[in-house]
Amino acid sequence: MSGNEILEDLFFIERGYLNCNHFVYKSAAPILIDTGYIGDFSETESLIKGLGVDVSDVALIISTHTHCDHIGGNKIIQQKSDCGIALHKVGKHFMDTQDDWGTWWRYYDQEAEFFKCTHSLEDGDILTVGPHEFEVMYTPGHAADGIVLYNRKEKILISSDTLWENDVSVMTLRVEGSTALFHRLESLNRLEALEVEMVYPGHGKPFSDMSKALSNSREKVERYFYDRELIGNDLVKKLLVYTLLTKRTVRENDFFPYLMNTHWFKENIDLYFNGEYEEKYYEIINSFLKRGIVKRENGSLYATIKA
């Protein structure tokens, strides 16, 4: 069986950087939390099936936000199972109005599909996953519709992209707005009040030292306020790798021209690096090649990070 049982019949599946981690509640009416990236849906389905769950039997999907790496399987599974899908009310608005900008899909040129959101979630709602109760906490900053799920009884936090152990998820101020950093700090401060023994993040391994992760995240976000180059570098580096992962391989001669035709690359180089498009691109790509994060093969580039 794939996955790690974190509560009775609730399994955690660790993926990589392109696909978010997700959860499967195994029962006659299965529940999923987050469904990975659409391009890897066959692997997602296989991992779920490895737990003895058929996606056509799924009763409910809970999505922690509507970024492409968290909702990739939603439409496919909903078509197969007629399941309900729960989102924070902001995410429901994105689906209802087919807003592919608020979800980042069009901004970052990412593959994703709209689906029907059947359940609107509010801060403080209680979600029941079988016998397990999770409190919904609204945690904007990274995503306008971001939530975390907290099981008070077992002191478990499903932190999605609000809190990682050793890094901070990308901040897209051009979509989320100039107050996003303030929202991010407020969200981190809310988590600090919780009693947590184990955190299950959106990417990366589970961890138990939430206090350290919060301290590291807060320190970096606070640095973002005063160091525009830091936030710009973090965004461009993360998105270059993420783009390579979504495309698997890219002809090296085609990659820079492709980026110049996206919304995100040109706009963020203008914002943070005075429009030095080629200089910044080659600086980052060459450093990635030296460090082995990106490799060159037969005239093409590919990322070595786990998808």
Order of alpha helices (4+ residues) and beta strands (2+ residues): beta-beta-beta-beta-alpha-beta-alpha-alpha-beta-alpha-beta-beta-beta-beta-beta-alpha-alpha-beta-alpha-alpha-beta-alpha-alpha-alpha-beta-beta
